[in-house]
Amino acid sequence: MLTSVAGEGFSYRAGEEIDLPGAEAAKWADGVRAELVRSEPLETPEQPSAVETAKRRPARRKAAPRGTS
């Protein structure tokens, strides 16, 4: 909590960490009354695989025709 807040059936002091359900915690975490503190890291999706590309071999140069004498 960033500020002290009290209401019917609850009382939170500034500096206190409280546990609320996700949606309610998000409402309180407006940067004035409270901020989110996570005890567990967020789940992140797997990294997308790298784009596979195929390279062409450079074209072979044709040998210059040899002059016949």
N, C-alpha and C positions, 0 to 999 in steps of 0.2 A: 504494500500500500504506500502511496506517495503522500496521501493526506489521511487524517483521521475521519472516519465516517461511522455514524450510528443510526440505527433505525429500530423498528419494532422487532425484537428478537435477535438483533445482532449489534456488535460493536467492534470495529477494527481500528487499530492505531497505526499511525504513520510508521513505516519501517517493518511492519508485521507482514509475514507471508501467510496467505490463506489459500485454501484449496477449494476451488469452485469448478463446477462442470464447464466444459469447453466454451459453449455458447455464452454462458453468463460471464465467464472470465474475460472473454473477448469484449463484452459490453463495458465491463469495469476498466479494462486496460485502454483507456483513452489518452494516456500520457499526462493526465491531470490527477485523476483519482488513484490510478494504479498502473503498473506495467507487468507484462507477462514474464514469468520466470519458468523455465522448463527444466525439469530434473532429468528428463530422458531426451536423448537426441531425436530430432525429427527424422521420420522415415523419408528417404529420398529414393526416387525411382532409379533403377539400374541405369548406368551410363549407356547411351545408345552406341551400338557398335560402329566402328569406324567405317566409313564408306569405302567399299572395295573398288578399285579401279584397275583396269588392265592397261598395260603399256604395250605399244607396238614396237617391235624391233625396228631399228632404222632400216630403210630400204637398202638392199645391197646395190652397190654401184656396178653397173655393167662395165666390164673391161673394154677399154677403147680398142677398136679393131686395129690389128697390126697390119701394117702395109706389107705387101709381098713384093719382093724385088726380083 
